[in-house]
Amino acid sequence: MAKLFSRKVIFALWLTFVGLWAERIMRAAWPLLSTLAFGIGVMLLAAPDLWPLSLLKLAGGIWLLCGLCGLWYFFKQFSAPSLGAALARLDQSLPDRPLAALRDRQALSQDDPGTAALWQAHLAQMRAVAAKAPAVGPQLDLAPRDPFALRYIAVLVFVIGGLFGSVQAVRTGLGPSSVPIAAGPPWEAWLQPPAYTRRPVIYLNDVIGAELSVPQDTMVLARLYGDAGLHTVEETLSGRSAGTFDAADPSQQFLVTRSGRLEISGPDGAAWQLSMVPDTPPEVEVTGEVERAAEGSFSLRFTARDDVAVTAGRAVVQLNRAEVDRRYGLAAEPEPQPDIELTLPLTISGDRSEFTEVLTEDLSKHVWAHLPVLLRLEVEDMRGQLGQSAALEMALPARNFFDPLAKALVEQRRDLLWTRDNQRRVAQILRAISQEPEALFRDMEDAEILAHIIRDMDAGMDPTDAAELLWILALEVEDGDLAQAAQKLARAQDKLAEAIRNGATPEEIARLMDELRQAQKEYFKEFAERNPPSEQPERLPNDEAISESQLQEMMERLQQLMEEGRMAEAQELLEEINRMMQNLQMTPGQPGSDGQEGQDGQEGGGQQMEDLADSLRQQQELSDRTFRDLQGQTPGDQPGGGGTEGGTDAGEEGPSAQGSLPEQQKRLEREVERQRGNLPGAGTEAGQAARRALDEAAEAMDQAADNLRAGDLPGALDNQSEAIDALRDAMRRLGETLDEQAAPGQGATPNDRRAEGQSQSPSTRDPLGRDVGGNGQLGAGEQMVPQEELRLRSQELMEEIRRRAGALERPEEERNYLQRLLDRF
């Protein structure tokens, strides 16, 4: 054979022969091998000592029987292969059977040279084909013999047993093991402090016999192992009576409420002496005088402290009825009024174990305004313990009204809220007040509004709604004249500045100067009535101040410059006068001022921006109601008619929801005119543009009111749309004005809103209304999220961070990160 075939063919032949042996063995031995693999895998996964003996014997007998059947099947099916069978299989895998051809002999014409050469060529060709012969692998073909794939189940159990089983378990079940088994502790105990203390859990097995100090309400957990009753837990920490628990209970837990001893008796027992650190109640005290701002809000500084942290606080205001002067409208028995509860501001960043904050609220509209009250502060810690301050006796701070008529309206409003029984008396007094409106009211529209309120009260109007209307009317009476005077002054300033720029004649300039002087006199008169000396803030010695006589001298100097033709200098002096008048308009006592503004009126500008935004919202609501009336109008209907008065929805509240649509539109027009007189930036291009935009808005509102009275709803919608566009333009121009005032060199002070970390321009806020910082241009914009809401959100966020930082079940990396946040902020 070695002479017939090459070495490569012989190697492929022997590999095919080995594969043929493997094929014959696997076809005959697969049941036996599957039985062995399945049994070994089961023993690796479940040690024999874990099974009942009877079940173990039954399983062993079945396994042995299956093994014998597999052995019988092997001897029956197995037949040893021959080398010839391997040669035939290899030859069948090649084309033209080259191995058989190489073993053939030439039968004819052996002496013919041509035939012999042809035969040798044929053999050479067959040798070349045979040299390429690959070994033929075994053909197991077990699927017909194992249709249920039992072999794969056995292999799977064997592999799982090898990966997850244990040979040691098999040895333990089959006989004694030489490897000792580690025995655990007979008991375990832990001390788990409250989460808010952020102290770690103590494993008592590591500190046997130690004396420990633990916070109050620390949880003690004990686990007893072994035979029942072998160990018991004895303690004098929780104050539990002996009959309320089983000392031998395998699982026990209780709170530490006193100092005492903890002992686990029995074999390998231990004892500990624990000293409890009590959690003291929080404390709070008032640390300053009650300060009232000109617009009526008050502030109260307080200090709170606790051994861990203060979690909540409130201020409770109670009426001191014993000190109330029970005369006139207060003589009647008052209706029950709940105590006023105000949420105390908590420090957002830093340690809450001791902090000082300022409570700021405005209770000017409450029925107890200016009445004697008792104010008490309360704080709460994480255990729910309360701490109270001493009661502070005071008159509830509120806004003061200086106009006699406004003061009378506010007093009647208070009597109306004191008790419903005063409604008839209040209506009579208001009717007496309005008996001769010409001698009392400066604006006859206010007299008409008061008459309308009296009629509604006689018709059974709800006292709460009547009180709200009286409050709005009192503000209008108190601030309306000053606003009109400021508006007239601003218009006179605008006209004179325009005349100087356009080169007006001396006669025109003289007439405008007289008009400006008259406007200044009227404004000074109204300003003095609204801002008595007692309401003015104390000035520092180096503060700039100007008297009316000095201002008059500047006016004379201005007229002289214009007569001499020195218009550039006159323009500069007029701008200086405008700035001084603007600073005067933004002093405390003026609506929209809070008494803390710099000379540029930045804080007041922010309030005016909010007022304009509110006017824009009200105008949009009026436009929507007009549109709804237009959709539902039938021939002969009047706008604002029907049971809802001007299309007002039944559930709407606020000033804009009172009266018919024309009345609401007219009221909004007066409000815009008032805001126009308070705008900052007089003499600047942006400030004048904002004033012109508000003039356009007021004119469009006036035309819209006329259209509504005439029933021309489409025309009213057009004018209302123009008013909305003008209000938006005024807000944009006001923002530019405040940007200019906040720029360096133009009066920006460290006390402006930039010092509070707030962007003053809407362009510096992201789409969520958040401040992007001080790198951009700062101005004044509409506050998208109220400061109180921002403070509450921040407070809730810090509370959640503190809670998660004390949760011991959270990963240590997360708790460390949260603790770093608390340490930083």
LUMSETOR-589742 format. One record per residue (C-alpha): residue in one letter; x, z, y. Coordinates in steps of 0.1 Angstrom, whole numbers, padded with zeros to 4 digits. Example, Ala and Ser with C-alpha at 12.3 -4.5 7.8 and 13.67 -1.06 7.14 Angstrom:
% LUMSETOR-589742
 resn    px    pz    py
    A  0123  0078 -0045
    S  0137  0071 -0011
***
This chain:
% LUMSETOR-589742
 resn    px    pz    py
    M  0000  0000  0000
    A  0029  0007  0023
    K  0041 -0029  0018
    L  0006 -0043  0026
    F -0003 -0022  0057
    S  0017 -0012  0087
    R  0023  0025  0097
    K -0004  0023  0123
    V -0030  0011  0098
    I -0020  0038  0073
    F -0023  0066  0101
    A -0058  0053  0110
    L -0067  0053  0073
    W -0056  0090  0068
    L -0076  0101  0099
    T -0106  0083  0085
    F -0101  0101  0052
    V -0100  0135  0069
    G -0131  0127  0089
    L -0148  0117  0057
    W -0140  0151  0042
    A -0154  0169  0073
    E -0185  0148  0071
    R -0191  0156  0034
    I -0184  0194  0041
    M -0207  0197  0071
    R -0236  0178  0054
    A -0234  0202  0025
    A -0224  0235  0043
    W -0245  0235  0075
    P -0271  0260  0061
    L -0244  0284  0050
    L -0225  0282  0082
    S -0256  0286  0103
    T -0266  0317  0084
    L -0232  0333  0089
    A -0231  0324  0126
    F -0266  0338  0132
    G -0259  0371  0114
    I -0225  0377  0132
    G -0241  0370  0166
    V -0269  0395  0160
    M -0245  0422  0149
    L -0224  0416  0181
    L -0254  0419  0203
    A -0271  0449  0186
    A -0249  0475  0169
    P -0262  0485  0134
    D -0264  0522  0144
    L -0292  0513  0168
    W -0315  0501  0140
    P -0336  0521  0115
    L -0320  0522  0081
    S -0350  0506  0064
    L -0351  0477  0088
    L -0313  0473  0086
    K -0315  0470  0048
    L -0343  0445  0050
    A -0325  0424  0075
    G -0293  0426  0054
    G -0311  0415  0023
    I -0327  0385  0040
    W -0294  0375  0054
    L -0277  0377  0020
    L -0304  0357  0004
    C -0301  0330  0030
    G -0264  0329  0025
    L -0268  0325 -0013
    C -0292  0297 -0008
    G -0268  0280  0016
    L -0240  0284 -0010
    W -0262  0268 -0037
    Y -0271  0239 -0014
    F -0233  0234 -0007
    F -0224  0230 -0043
    K -0253  0207 -0050
    Q -0247  0184 -0021
    F -0210  0183 -0018
    S -0189  0154 -0035
    A -0153  0149 -0027
    P -0145  0116 -0010
    S -0118  0092 -0023
    L -0091  0073 -0004
    G -0108  0041 -0014
    A -0140  0052  0003
    A -0119  0059  0034
    L -0103  0024  0032
    A -0137  0007  0027
    R -0151  0026  0058
    L -0121  0016  0079
    D -0123 -0020  0067
    Q -0160 -0022  0075
    S -0154 -0012  0110
    L -0131 -0043  0116
    P -0142 -0080  0119
    D -0135 -0103  0089
    R -0125 -0074  0066
    P -0087 -0077  0073
    L -0077 -0049  0049
    A -0094 -0065  0020
    A -0080 -0099  0029
    L -0044 -0085  0029
    R -0049 -0073 -0007
    D -0061 -0108 -0019
    R -0038 -0133 -0039
    Q -0036 -0171 -0035
    A -0053 -0186 -0066
    L -0047 -0224 -0062
    S -0019 -0247 -0051
    Q  0007 -0220 -0051
    D  0034 -0246 -0054
    D  0021 -0267 -0026
    P  0042 -0260  0005
    G  0014 -0269  0029
    T -0011 -0246  0012
    A  0014 -0218  0010
    A  0022 -0221  0047
    L -0015 -0220  0055
    W -0020 -0189  0033
    Q  0009 -0171  0051
    A -0006 -0179  0085
    H -0039 -0165  0073
    L -0022 -0132  0062
    A -0004 -0130  0095
    Q -0037 -0133  0114
    M -0053 -0106  0092
    R -0022 -0083  0098
    A -0027 -0087  0135
    V -0064 -0078  0133
    A -0056 -0048  0110
    A -0030 -0035  0134
    K -0057 -0029  0159
    A -0078 -0008  0136
    P -0089  0026  0151
    A -0097  0057  0130
    V -0134  0060  0121
    G -0149  0094  0129
    P -0172  0114  0107
    Q -0208  0106  0107
    L -0225  0140  0104
    D -0261  0128  0108
    L -0275  0163  0104
    A -0308  0157  0123
    P -0327  0143  0092
    R -0314  0173  0072
    D -0323  0199  0100
    P -0354  0186  0118
    F -0360  0221  0134
    A -0325  0223  0149
    L -0319  0257  0132
    R -0281  0251  0134
    Y -0283  0250  0173
    I -0302  0283  0173
    A -0275  0299  0152
    V -0247  0286  0174
    L -0265  0298  0205
    V -0269  0334  0191
    F -0232  0334  0180
    V -0220  0322  0215
    I -0241  0348  0233
    G -0229  0375  0210
    G -0193  0365  0216
    L -0197  0365  0254
    F -0219  0396  0258
    G -0216  0416  0226
    S -0190  0441  0215
    V -0169  0442  0183
    Q -0166  0480  0190
    A -0203  0484  0186
    V -0201  0467  0152
    R -0174  0491  0142
    T -0193  0521  0155
    G -0223  0511  0134
    L -0204  0504  0103
    G -0183  0536  0103
    P -0167  0563  0123
    S -0147  0550  0153
    S -0113  0562  0163
    V -0120  0557  0200
    P -0135  0588  0217
    I -0166  0583  0238
    A -0164  0597  0274
    A -0190  0624  0281
    G -0206  0626  0316
    P -0211  0657  0337
    P -0239  0680  0325
    W -0254  0680  0360
    E -0251  0663  0394
    A -0261  0674  0429
    W -0260  0658  0464
    L -0266  0668  0500
    Q -0283  0640  0520
    P -0285  0648  0558
    P -0313  0633  0579
    A -0307  0596  0587
    Y -0308  0601  0625
    T -0277  0624  0623
    R -0257  0595  0607
    R -0237  0620  0586
    P -0226  0610  0551
    V -0240  0621  0518
    I -0220  0649  0502
    Y -0215  0648  0464
    L -0215  0685  0454
    N -0196  0679  0421
    D -0165  0672  0442
    V -0168  0704  0464
    I -0177  0730  0439
    G -0177  0765  0454
    A -0173  0753  0490
    E -0190  0767  0521
    L -0207  0739  0539
    S -0225  0735  0572
    V -0255  0711  0570
    P -0281  0699  0595
    Q -0316  0712  0593
    D -0339  0692  0570
    T -0310  0681  0548
    M -0323  0669  0514
    V -0308  0686  0483
    L -0311  0664  0451
    A -0302  0679  0417
    R -0301  0661  0383
    L -0298  0682  0351
    Y -0287  0665  0319
    G -0286  0676  0283
    D -0310  0699  0265
    A -0340  0712  0284
    G -0334  0747  0298
    L -0297  0746  0294
    H -0292  0745  0332
    T -0314  0758  0360
    V -0313  0754  0398
    E -0315  0786  0419
    E -0316  0784  0457
    T -0326  0804  0488
    L -0325  0774  0511
    S -0360  0759  0511
    G -0381  0791  0512
    R -0401  0780  0482
    S -0418  0807  0462
    A -0407  0811  0426
    G -0441  0801  0411
    T -0442  0767  0429
    F -0415  0749  0410
    D -0397  0749  0377
    A -0360  0758  0380
    A -0352  0739  0348
    D -0368  0707  0359
    P -0343  0679  0352
    S -0350  0662  0386
    Q -0354  0684  0417
    Q -0352  0678  0455
    F -0360  0700  0485
    L -0352  0704  0522
    V -0328  0729  0537
    T -0349  0750  0561
    R -0326  0781  0563
    S -0291  0792  0555
    G -0286  0804  0519
    R -0271  0799  0485
    L -0274  0771  0460
    E -0264  0777  0424
    I -0267  0757  0392
    S -0265  0782  0363
    G -0256  0775  0327
    P -0225  0761  0310
    D -0201  0746  0336
    G -0223  0758  0364
    A -0214  0761  0401
    A -0225  0777  0434
    W -0223  0768  0471
    Q -0229  0787  0503
    L -0247  0766  0529
    S -0251  0773  0566
    M -0279  0755  0583
    V -0273  0740  0618
    P -0308  0742  0634
    D -0322  0712  0653
    T -0330  0726  0688
    P -0360  0712  0707
    P -0353  0688  0735
    E -0352  0698  0772
    V -0363  0680  0804
    E -0362  0690  0840
    V -0368  0675  0874
    T -0335  0671  0893
    G -0347  0657  0926
    E -0374  0656  0951
    V -0403  0632  0948
    E -0395  0602  0970
    R -0423  0580  0982
    A -0417  0544  0993
    A -0436  0528  1022
    E -0457  0506  0999
    G -0470  0537  0980
    S -0448  0539  0949
    F -0429  0571  0942
    S -0398  0579  0923
    L -0388  0611  0905
    R -0353  0618  0891
    F -0352  0638  0859
    T -0326  0648  0833
    A -0333  0650  0795
    R -0311  0664  0768
    D -0311  0671  0730
    D -0286  0681  0704
    V -0290  0646  0687
    A -0311  0622  0708
    V -0343  0620  0728
    T -0366  0594  0714
    A -0396  0594  0737
    G -0410  0609  0769
    R -0440  0609  0791
    A -0451  0623  0824
    V -0486  0640  0825
    V -0504  0642  0858
    Q -0533  0667  0860
    L -0557  0673  0889
    N -0552  0707  0904
    R -0588  0713  0911
    A -0583  0748  0925
    E -0564  0733  0954
    V -0587  0704  0961
    D -0606  0706  0995
    R -0641  0703  0981
    R -0658  0689  1012
    Y -0677  0657  1021
    G -0674  0632  0993
    L -0654  0657  0971
    A -0681  0684  0972
    A -0700  0669  0943
    E -0689  0677  0907
    P -0664  0650  0897
    E -0668  0628  0867
    P -0644  0635  0838
    Q -0611  0618  0844
    P -0584  0616  0817
    D -0550  0629  0826
    I -0526  0603  0839
    E -0499  0596  0813
    L -0468  0577  0824
    T -0441  0566  0800
    L -0407  0580  0809
    P -0378  0555  0811
    L -0351  0563  0785
    T -0315  0552  0789
    I -0311  0519  0771
    S -0274  0521  0766
    G -0251  0551  0760
    D -0258  0585  0744
    R -0293  0598  0745
    S -0282  0634  0739
    E -0281  0639  0777
    F -0290  0613  0804
    T -0306  0611  0838
    E -0332  0585  0847
    V -0357  0578  0875
    L -0394  0575  0869
    T -0410  0550  0893
    E -0447  0544  0895
    D -0474  0533  0920
    L -0507  0553  0917
    S -0520  0543  0951
    K -0553  0530  0936
    H -0560  0561  0915
    V -0589  0583  0925
    W -0565  0613  0928
    A -0543  0596  0954
    H -0531  0621  0980
    L -0550  0649  0961
    P -0531  0680  0948
    V -0519  0675  0912
    L -0497  0691  0886
    L -0470  0669  0872
    R -0453  0679  0839
    L -0426  0660  0820
    E -0425  0660  0782
    V -0398  0646  0758
    E -0396  0643  0721
    D -0367  0642  0696
    M -0364  0626  0662
    R -0379  0655  0644
    G -0410  0653  0666
    Q -0402  0685  0685
    L -0414  0686  0721
    G -0398  0699  0753
    Q -0416  0704  0786
    S -0406  0708  0821
    A -0421  0733  0846
    A -0453  0720  0863
    L -0446  0704  0896
    E -0473  0710  0923
    M -0476  0682  0948
    A -0500  0658  0964
    L -0501  0626  0944
    P -0479  0601  0963
    A -0497  0570  0974
    R -0498  0544  1001
    N -0507  0556  1036
    F -0531  0536  1057
    F -0527  0538  1095
    D -0556  0516  1107
    P -0586  0539  1112
    L -0610  0514  1096
    A -0587  0508  1066
    K -0583  0546  1062
    A -0621  0550  1062
    L -0626  0523  1036
    V -0600  0539  1013
    E -0616  0573  1017
    Q -0650  0560  1008
    R -0635  0542  0978
    R -0621  0575  0966
    D -0655  0592  0970
    L -0671  0564  0950
    L -0646  0568  0922
    W -0649  0606  0923
    T -0685  0605  0910
    R -0712  0579  0907
    D -0736  0603  0925
    N -0717  0594  0958
    Q -0727  0557  0956
    R -0758  0562  0979
    R -0738  0583  1004
    V -0709  0558  1004
    A -0733  0529  1011
    Q -0749  0548  1040
    I -0715  0556  1056
    L -0703  0520  1051
    R -0735  0508  1067
    A -0730  0531  1096
    I -0694  0519  1100
    S -0705  0482  1102
    Q -0734  0489  1126
    E -0715  0474  1155
    P -0689  0452  1138
    E -0677  0435  1171
    A -0663  0468  1184
    L -0646  0478  1151
    F -0635  0446  1133
    R -0608  0424  1146
    D -0618  0397  1121
    M -0655  0391  1118
    E -0650  0377  1083
    D -0640  0412  1072
    A -0673  0425  1086
    E -0691  0398  1065
    I -0673  0409  1034
    L -0681  0446  1040
    A -0718  0437  1045
    H -0717  0417  1012
    I -0702  0447  0994
    I -0730  0470  1008
    R -0757  0447  0996
    D -0742  0445  0961
    M -0739  0483  0960
    D -0776  0486  0970
    A -0784  0461  0942
    G -0767  0484  0916
    M -0732  0471  0915
    D -0708  0489  0892
    P -0689  0515  0912
    T -0656  0504  0897
    D -0661  0468  0910
    A -0672  0481  0944
    A -0641  0503  0946
    E -0619  0473  0938
    L -0635  0452  0966
    L -0631  0481  0991
    W -0594  0483  0982
    I -0589  0446  0988
    L -0608  0448  1021
    A -0587  0478  1032
    L -0555  0460  1026
    E -0568  0430  1045
    V -0578  0452  1074
    E -0545  0471  1073
    D -0522  0441  1070
    G -0542  0412  1082
    D -0536  0416  1120
    L -0499  0421  1115
    A -0497  0390  1093
    Q -0515  0370  1119
    A -0492  0382  1146
    A -0462  0374  1125
    Q -0476  0340  1117
    K -0482  0333  1154
    L -0447  0344  1163
    A -0432  0321  1136
    R -0452  0292  1149
    A -0440  0298  1185
    Q -0404  0300  1173
    D -0408  0267  1153
    K -0423  0249  1183
    L -0396  0261  1207
    A -0368  0251  1183
    E -0384  0217  1178
    A -0387  0213  1216
    I -0350  0221  1221
    R -0339  0197  1194
    N -0361  0168  1208
    G -0351  0174  1244
    A -0384  0184  1259
    T -0390  0186  1296
    P -0384  0219  1315
    E -0421  0223  1321
    E -0428  0221  1283
    I -0399  0245  1275
    A -0412  0270  1301
    R -0447  0269  1286
    L -0433  0274  1251
    M -0411  0303  1263
    D -0442  0320  1278
    E -0460  0315  1245
    L -0431  0330  1225
    R -0430  0360  1248
    Q -0467  0366  1243
    A -0464  0363  1205
    Q -0435  0388  1205
    K -0455  0413  1225
    E -0485  0410  1201
    Y -0462  0413  1171
    F -0445  0444  1185
    K -0478  0460  1192
    E -0491  0455  1157
    F -0458  0464  1141
    A -0457  0497  1160
    E -0492  0505  1148
    R -0483  0498  1112
    N -0449  0516  1113
    P -0450  0549  1131
    P -0417  0568  1136
    S -0424  0591  1107
    E -0424  0562  1083
    Q -0392  0546  1096
    P -0360  0553  1076
    E -0332  0572  1091
    R -0305  0550  1105
    L -0268  0556  1101
    P -0248  0558  1133
    N -0231  0525  1128
    D -0263  0506  1119
    E -0272  0477  1142
    A -0304  0484  1162
    I -0320  0465  1191
    S -0347  0476  1215
    E -0375  0456  1230
    S -0357  0456  1264
    Q -0326  0442  1248
    L -0346  0415  1231
    Q -0362  0407  1265
    E -0328  0402  1280
    M -0319  0378  1253
    M -0351  0359  1260
    E -0341  0356  1297
    R -0306  0345  1287
    L -0322  0318  1265
    Q -0344  0305  1293
    Q -0313  0304  1316
    L -0293  0284  1291
    M -0321  0259  1287
    E -0326  0255  1325
    E -0288  0248  1328
    G -0291  0222  1301
    R -0268  0240  1276
    M -0291  0232  1247
    A -0265  0238  1219
    E -0259  0273  1231
    A -0296  0278  1235
    Q -0302  0267  1200
    E -0277  0292  1186
    L -0292  0320  1207
    L -0327  0312  1195
    E -0315  0313  1159
    E -0300  0347  1166
    I -0333  0359  1180
    N -0351  0345  1150
    R -0328  0364  1126
    M -0334  0396  1145
    M -0371  0392  1144
    Q -0369  0383  1107
    N -0350  0415  1099
    L -0376  0434  1119
    Q -0404  0418  1098
    M -0387  0430  1065
    T -0383  0466  1075
    P -0402  0493  1055
    G -0439  0495  1063
    Q -0443  0457  1063
    P -0462  0443  1033
    G -0438  0430  1007
    S -0410  0453  1017
    D -0398  0482  0996
    G -0375  0499  1020
    Q -0343  0490  1002
    E -0335  0455  1015
    G -0305  0443  1033
    Q -0305  0425  1066
    D -0312  0392  1049
    G -0344  0404  1033
    Q -0335  0393  0998
    E -0356  0419  0981
    G -0386  0410  1002
    G -0380  0373  0995
    G -0383  0381  0958
    Q -0417  0397  0965
    Q -0428  0368  0986
    M -0419  0344  0958
    E -0440  0364  0934
    D -0469  0364  0960
    L -0466  0326  0963
    A -0467  0323  0925
    D -0498  0344  0923
    S -0515  0323  0950
    L -0506  0292  0931
    R -0521  0307  0899
    Q -0553  0316  0918
    Q -0556  0281  0933
    Q -0552  0265  0899
    E -0580  0288  0886
    L -0602  0278  0915
    S -0595  0241  0908
    D -0604  0246  0871
    R -0637  0263  0880
    T -0645  0235  0905
    F -0639  0209  0878
    R -0661  0228  0853
    D -0688  0229  0880
    L -0684  0192  0885
    Q -0689  0185  0848
    G -0720  0207  0845
    Q -0736  0198  0879
    T -0770  0182  0880
    P -0786  0166  0911
    G -0795  0193  0936
    D -0771  0219  0923
    Q -0748  0237  0947
    P -0712  0246  0938
    G -0707  0281  0928
    G -0744  0287  0921
    G -0759  0302  0890
    G -0756  0335  0875
    T -0718  0335  0873
    E -0712  0330  0910
    G -0691  0299  0915
    G -0684  0292  0879
    T -0666  0325  0874
    D -0665  0334  0838
    A -0683  0366  0829
    G -0653  0383  0816
    E -0628  0375  0845
    E -0615  0402  0867
    G -0595  0404  0899
    P -0601  0395  0935
    S -0605  0358  0928
    A -0634  0364  0905
    Q -0656  0379  0933
    G -0680  0358  0954
    S -0689  0321  0954
    L -0663  0293  0952
    P -0662  0286  0989
    E -0657  0324  0996
    Q -0629  0326  0971
    Q -0613  0295  0985
    K -0615  0309  1021
    R -0601  0342  1010
    L -0572  0325  0993
    E -0566  0305  1025
    R -0563  0337  1045
    E -0539  0351  1020
    V -0516  0320  1022
    E -0517  0323  1060
    R -0506  0359  1057
    Q -0478  0350  1034
    R -0467  0323  1058
    G -0461  0348  1085
    N -0438  0369  1062
    L -0416  0341  1051
    P -0378  0346  1057
    G -0355  0320  1070
    A -0370  0315  1105
    G -0348  0290  1123
    T -0333  0275  1092
    E -0342  0240  1079
    A -0354  0253  1045
    G -0374  0281  1061
    Q -0392  0258  1085
    A -0399  0234  1056
    A -0414  0263  1036
    R -0436  0272  1066
    R -0448  0236  1071
    A -0456  0234  1033
    L -0478  0266  1036
    D -0495  0251  1067
    E -0504  0221  1047
    A -0516  0242  1019
    A -0538  0263  1042
    E -0552  0232  1058
    A -0560  0217  1024
    M -0577  0249  1013
    D -0598  0250  1045
    Q -0610  0214  1038
    A -0616  0223  1002
    A -0638  0253  1013
    D -0658  0230  1036
    N -0662  0205  1008
    L -0675  0232  0985
    R -0700  0244  1010
    A -0713  0208  1014
    G -0715  0202  0977
    D -0687  0176  0977
    L -0670  0187  0945
    P -0648  0155  0940
    G -0635  0159  0976
    A -0629  0196  0970
    L -0608  0188  0938
    D -0587  0163  0958
    N -0580  0189  0985
    Q -0573  0216  0960
    S -0548  0194  0943
    E -0530  0188  0976
    A -0530  0226  0981
    I -0514  0231  0947
    D -0486  0205  0955
    A -0480  0221  0989
    L -0477  0256  0973
    R -0452  0243  0948
    D -0432  0227  0975
    A -0433  0260  0995
    M -0419  0279  0965
    R -0391  0255  0961
    R -0382  0256  0998
    L -0384  0294  0998
    G -0359  0295  0969
    E -0335  0273  0989
    T -0339  0296  1019
    L -0330  0327  0998
    D -0301  0308  0982
    E -0287  0301  1017
    Q -0291  0338  1027
    A -0274  0349  0995
    A -0244  0326  1000
    P -0211  0342  1012
    G -0208  0346  1049
    Q -0246  0345  1055
    G -0256  0380  1052
    A -0254  0387  1015
    T -0248  0424  1008
    P -0238  0443  0978
    N -0274  0457  0976
    D -0290  0423  0969
    R -0305  0415  0936
    R -0272  0402  0923
    A -0261  0439  0922
    E -0290  0445  0898
    G -0278  0418  0874
    Q -0307  0395  0881
    S -0304  0358  0890
    Q -0323  0351  0921
    S -0328  0314  0915
    P -0351  0299  0888
    S -0324  0274  0881
    T -0301  0301  0867
    R -0326  0311  0840
    D -0327  0296  0805
    P -0360  0283  0790
    L -0369  0318  0778
    G -0366  0332  0814
    R -0333  0351  0807
    D -0306  0355  0833
    V -0275  0333  0826
    G -0252  0355  0847
    G -0235  0354  0880
    N -0214  0322  0875
    G -0240  0299  0890
    Q -0258  0298  0923
    L -0279  0329  0930
    G -0312  0328  0948
    A -0347  0343  0944
    G -0370  0331  0917
    E -0402  0341  0900
    Q -0396  0369  0876
    M -0408  0354  0843
    V -0408  0388  0825
    P -0417  0419  0844
    Q -0389  0445  0847
    E -0410  0472  0830
    E -0416  0449  0800
    L -0379  0441  0799
    R -0370  0478  0799
    L -0395  0485  0771
    R -0382  0457  0750
    S -0346  0468  0754
    Q -0356  0504  0746
    E -0374  0492  0714
    L -0344  0472  0704
    M -0320  0502  0708
    E -0344  0524  0688
    E -0343  0499  0659
    I -0305  0497  0660
    R -0303  0535  0659
    R -0327  0536  0630
    R -0308  0510  0610
    A -0274  0526  0618
    G -0287  0558  0602
    A -0301  0542  0571
    L -0276  0551  0544
    E -0290  0526  0519
    R -0277  0497  0541
    P -0242  0482  0535
    E -0214  0501  0551
    E -0202  0470  0570
    E -0236  0466  0586
    R -0238  0503  0596
    N -0203  0501  0611
    Y -0213  0470  0631
    L -0245  0487  0644
    Q -0225  0518  0653
    R -0201  0497  0673
    L -0230  0483  0692
    L -0243  0518  0700
    D -0208  0529  0711
    R -0205  0499  0734
    F -0239  0499  0750
***
